[in-house]
Amino acid sequence: MRELQMNMRAQLVAVALLALSGSVSAQWFDYPTKGIPRTLDGKADLNAPAPKTADGKPDLSGVWLGDQWSPPGRRPNPPGAGRGGGGRGGGAPEMLPWAQKVFEERRATSLRDDPEARCMPQGVPKASTLPYPFEIVNAGNKTLILFEMYSLRRQIFTDGRELPKEYAQPSWMGYSIGKWEGDEFVVTTAGVNDQVWNVDMAGHPHSDALRITERYHRVDFGHMDVQVTIDDPKTYTSPWNMPVMRYTLLPDTDLFEFVCEKNIDPQHMVGK
C-alpha cells in the first residue's frame, strides 16, 4: 500500500511537470530555494557544511524525507542498517505480557486494523517514518514540523518550559519541548492519546506512560540523523532505542496538499 502511494505521488509529479513544462514560473514544486549552496552545475550541494541560525546553532529547517524511501542524494546505508528492532542491545524491545500479546495479534493480521488505513492521523515518531516528506520550520520560541501526509502539524516549544505534569487533553502528536545539547536538538514528548495505535511501522504499542526522546543532528547541509528512545514502563521492560533514522534534504521543493477521505482499501486488506 505504501509503495503504491509513493508510486502514485511520483506519477502525479511527472504529470504535473509535463503539464507545466511551458511555464517555469508555475512550477512551484521545483522552485530554486534561496541560500542553498550549489555545485558548478547548479544542483544543491548536499555535502556542504550544515547551516547555522543567527545564534550559532545548527539550522534544521528544510523539507526532509527518510532515506528508506530512496530520496536523491541519500547516503550509503551504514553497516548493519535495517537489522534488529531497536532494543538496547540491538534486538527487539522486550515487552510486558499484555503488549507482547497485542503486538503478536497485530503481526498475525498484517496490521490490518492500523487506523492509518482509515485516514486517521499518525503520532510520534511514526509520522516521520512514512513515505512522505515533512518540513522543519524555525518559529521563534517554537519549532514547527509540518507533515505532508494528512497535513499534520507538530509544535515543539523551545521557550524553556517543562512538560506538563498532567494532560487535560492528550493529543495525536503529544506535547513536545525542545532544547539544545551541543549540536543536537533534543526533543521530549509525552501526552500522546490512546488513539495513536503504534509508535512505529512494525506495530509496537504504547500506553499513557509513553515518553519519547528524539535527538536531531544535522550531519551536513543535506543529511540529518535522528535517534529515538522509547520509554514506556507500562509497555516495555526498559527504555529502548529505535534504529537511527536517516534523512535527506529535498531542495527546491515544497510540501503538497494531502487529503485522505473515505479510503476503501481496508476491505481489500488481508487478515481477519
C-alpha positions as CSV (number, residue, x, y, z in Angstrom):
1,M,0.0,0.0,0.0
2,R,2.8,2.5,0.9
3,E,4.7,1.6,-2.2
4,L,1.6,2.3,-4.2
5,Q,1.2,5.6,-2.6
6,M,4.8,6.5,-3.4
7,N,4.4,5.5,-7.0
8,M,1.1,7.5,-7.3
9,R,2.9,10.6,-5.9
10,A,5.7,10.2,-8.3
11,Q,3.3,9.8,-11.2
12,L,1.3,12.9,-10.2
13,V,4.6,14.9,-10.0
14,A,5.5,13.6,-13.5
15,V,2.1,14.5,-14.9
16,A,2.2,18.0,-13.4
17,L,5.7,18.6,-14.7
18,L,4.6,17.8,-18.2
19,A,1.5,19.9,-17.9
20,L,3.5,22.9,-16.7
21,S,6.6,22.4,-18.9
22,G,5.7,25.5,-20.9
23,S,5.7,27.8,-17.8
24,V,8.7,27.6,-15.5
25,S,7.3,30.2,-13.1
26,A,4.3,27.9,-12.4
27,Q,6.4,25.1,-11.2
28,W,6.1,26.0,-7.6
29,F,7.2,22.5,-6.5
30,D,10.6,22.9,-8.4
31,Y,11.4,26.5,-7.4
32,P,15.1,27.2,-6.6
33,T,15.4,27.9,-2.8
34,K,17.4,30.9,-1.8
35,G,20.5,30.4,0.3
36,I,21.2,26.8,-0.8
37,P,24.9,26.0,-1.6
38,R,25.2,24.7,-5.2
39,T,27.7,22.8,-7.3
40,L,29.0,24.2,-10.6
41,D,26.1,22.5,-12.5
42,G,23.6,24.3,-10.3
43,K,22.5,21.4,-8.2
44,A,22.1,21.6,-4.5
45,D,25.4,20.7,-2.7
46,L,24.1,18.3,-0.1
47,N,27.6,17.6,1.3
48,A,28.2,21.3,2.1
49,P,28.6,22.2,5.8
50,A,25.4,22.3,7.9
51,P,23.9,25.8,8.1
52,K,23.7,27.8,11.3
53,T,21.0,30.0,12.8
54,A,21.7,33.5,14.0
55,D,22.6,32.2,17.5
56,G,25.1,29.7,16.1
57,K,23.0,26.6,16.5
58,P,22.6,24.1,13.6
59,D,19.7,25.1,11.4
60,L,17.4,22.1,11.0
61,S,14.9,23.8,8.7
62,G,14.1,22.3,5.3
63,V,12.0,19.6,3.6
64,W,13.2,16.1,4.6
65,L,12.4,12.5,3.6
66,G,13.5,9.3,5.2
67,D,16.4,7.5,3.5
68,Q,14.4,4.3,3.4
69,W,12.3,5.9,0.7
70,S,15.4,6.5,-1.5
71,P,15.4,10.3,-1.9
72,P,18.0,11.6,-4.4
73,G,21.4,12.2,-2.7
74,R,20.9,9.9,0.2
75,R,24.0,8.5,1.9
76,P,25.0,4.8,1.5
77,N,23.5,2.6,4.2
78,P,25.8,2.2,7.2
79,P,27.0,-1.3,8.3
80,G,24.2,-3.2,9.9
81,A,21.4,-0.9,8.7
82,G,18.0,-2.3,9.0
83,R,18.9,-5.0,11.5
84,G,17.2,-5.6,14.8
85,G,14.1,-4.0,16.3
86,G,15.7,-1.3,18.4
87,G,16.4,-2.8,21.8
88,R,19.3,-1.5,23.9
89,G,21.4,-4.5,22.7
90,G,20.3,-4.1,19.1
91,G,17.4,-6.7,19.2
92,A,13.7,-6.3,19.5
93,P,12.4,-4.4,22.6
94,E,11.2,-6.7,25.4
95,M,7.5,-6.1,26.0
96,L,5.3,-6.8,29.0
97,P,2.9,-9.7,28.5
98,W,-0.1,-7.6,27.5
99,A,1.9,-5.7,25.0
100,Q,3.5,-8.8,23.6
101,K,0.1,-10.3,23.0
102,V,-1.2,-7.2,21.3
103,F,1.9,-7.0,19.1
104,E,1.6,-10.6,18.0
105,E,-2.0,-10.2,17.2
106,R,-1.2,-7.2,15.0
107,R,1.5,-9.0,13.2
108,A,-0.7,-12.0,12.6
109,T,-3.3,-9.8,10.9
110,S,-0.7,-7.9,8.9
111,L,-1.6,-4.7,10.8
112,R,-5.0,-4.7,9.2
113,D,-6.6,-2.6,11.9
114,D,-4.0,0.2,11.8
115,P,-6.0,3.4,11.8
116,E,-3.7,4.8,9.2
117,A,-5.6,2.7,6.6
118,R,-8.7,4.6,7.6
119,C,-7.2,8.1,7.1
120,M,-6.6,8.6,10.8
121,P,-3.5,10.7,11.9
122,Q,-0.2,9.1,12.9
123,G,1.6,10.0,16.1
124,V,5.2,10.5,17.1
125,P,7.6,9.1,15.9
126,K,5.8,7.0,13.3
127,A,4.7,10.1,11.3
128,S,8.3,10.9,10.4
129,T,9.0,7.3,9.1
130,L,6.3,7.2,6.4
131,P,6.9,7.6,2.7
132,Y,6.0,11.3,2.7
133,P,8.3,14.3,3.4
134,F,8.0,16.7,6.3
135,E,9.2,20.3,6.8
136,I,11.0,21.7,9.8
137,V,10.4,25.4,10.4
138,N,12.0,27.7,12.9
139,A,9.4,29.9,14.5
140,G,10.8,31.9,17.3
141,N,10.1,30.2,20.7
142,K,9.0,27.0,19.0
143,T,9.9,24.7,16.2
144,L,7.2,23.5,13.8
145,I,7.2,20.2,11.9
146,L,4.7,20.2,9.1
147,F,3.9,16.7,7.6
148,E,2.7,16.3,4.1
149,M,0.8,13.1,5.0
150,Y,-2.7,14.0,6.4
151,S,-1.4,17.7,6.6
152,L,-0.4,17.0,10.2
153,R,1.5,19.6,12.2
154,R,3.6,19.4,15.3
155,Q,4.9,22.2,17.6
156,I,7.9,21.8,19.8
157,F,8.2,24.5,22.4
158,T,11.7,25.9,22.9
159,D,11.0,28.7,25.4
160,G,12.3,26.9,28.4
161,R,9.0,25.4,29.7
162,E,8.8,22.0,31.2
163,L,6.5,19.1,30.2
164,P,3.1,19.4,32.0
165,K,2.6,17.1,35.0
166,E,-0.9,16.3,33.7
167,Y,-2.5,16.4,30.3
168,A,-6.1,17.6,30.2
169,Q,-6.4,16.7,26.5
170,P,-3.8,14.1,25.3
171,S,-3.3,14.6,21.5
172,W,-2.2,12.7,18.4
173,M,1.2,14.4,18.4
174,G,1.5,14.8,22.1
175,Y,3.2,17.7,23.9
176,S,6.8,18.4,23.0
177,I,9.5,20.6,24.4
178,G,13.0,21.0,22.9
179,K,16.4,22.2,23.9
180,W,20.0,22.2,22.5
181,E,22.7,19.9,23.9
182,G,25.8,20.9,21.9
183,D,24.9,20.4,18.2
184,E,21.9,18.1,19.0
185,F,18.4,19.3,19.2
186,V,16.8,17.1,22.0
187,V,13.0,16.8,21.9
188,T,10.9,15.2,24.7
189,T,7.3,14.3,24.0
190,A,4.5,13.0,26.3
191,G,0.8,13.2,26.5
192,V,0.1,11.0,23.4
193,N,-3.5,9.9,23.2
194,D,-4.6,6.3,23.2
195,Q,-5.9,6.6,19.6
196,V,-2.4,6.6,18.4
197,W,-2.2,2.9,17.5
198,N,1.6,2.2,17.3
199,V,4.9,4.0,17.7
200,D,6.4,2.6,14.5
201,M,5.6,0.8,11.3
202,A,6.2,-2.6,13.0
203,G,3.1,-2.2,15.2
204,H,4.7,-1.7,18.6
205,P,2.0,-0.5,21.1
206,H,2.2,2.1,23.8
207,S,0.4,3.2,27.0
208,D,-0.4,6.6,28.5
209,A,3.0,6.5,30.2
210,L,4.8,6.9,26.9
211,R,7.7,9.3,26.8
212,I,9.7,9.8,23.6
213,T,13.1,11.4,23.3
214,E,14.4,12.4,19.9
215,R,17.9,13.7,19.2
216,Y,18.2,15.6,15.9
217,H,21.7,16.0,14.4
218,R,22.2,17.7,11.0
219,V,25.3,16.0,9.7
220,D,25.8,18.4,6.8
221,F,23.7,20.5,4.6
222,G,21.7,17.7,3.1
223,H,21.7,15.0,5.7
224,M,20.2,14.5,9.2
225,D,20.2,11.7,11.8
226,V,17.5,11.3,14.4
227,Q,18.0,8.9,17.4
228,V,14.7,8.0,19.1
229,T,14.3,6.5,22.5
230,I,11.0,5.0,23.7
231,D,10.4,5.0,27.4
232,D,7.1,3.4,28.4
233,P,7.3,1.4,31.7
234,K,3.7,0.2,31.3
235,T,4.5,-1.5,28.0
236,Y,8.3,-2.3,27.9
237,T,10.6,-3.8,30.5
238,S,13.1,-0.9,29.9
239,P,13.6,2.1,27.6
240,W,14.7,1.1,24.1
241,N,16.3,2.8,21.1
242,M,14.8,2.6,17.6
243,P,17.4,2.2,14.8
244,V,18.9,5.6,13.9
245,M,16.6,7.4,11.4
246,R,18.5,8.9,8.5
247,Y,17.0,11.7,6.4
248,T,17.9,13.6,3.2
249,L,17.0,17.1,2.3
250,L,14.7,17.7,-0.6
251,P,15.9,21.0,-2.0
252,D,13.9,23.3,-4.3
253,T,10.5,21.9,-3.5
254,D,7.6,22.3,-1.1
255,L,5.0,20.1,0.6
256,F,2.0,19.0,-1.4
257,E,-1.6,19.2,-0.2
258,F,-2.7,15.8,1.2
259,V,-6.3,14.8,1.7
260,C,-7.4,11.3,2.8
261,E,-11.1,10.6,2.9
262,K,-13.3,7.5,2.6
263,N,-10.5,5.1,1.9
264,I,-11.9,1.8,0.6
265,D,-8.6,-0.1,0.9
266,P,-9.3,-1.7,4.3
267,Q,-12.0,-4.0,2.8
268,H,-9.4,-5.5,0.5
269,M,-6.6,-6.0,3.1
270,V,-5.6,-9.4,4.2
271,G,-6.1,-10.7,7.8
272,K,-9.1,-11.4,9.9
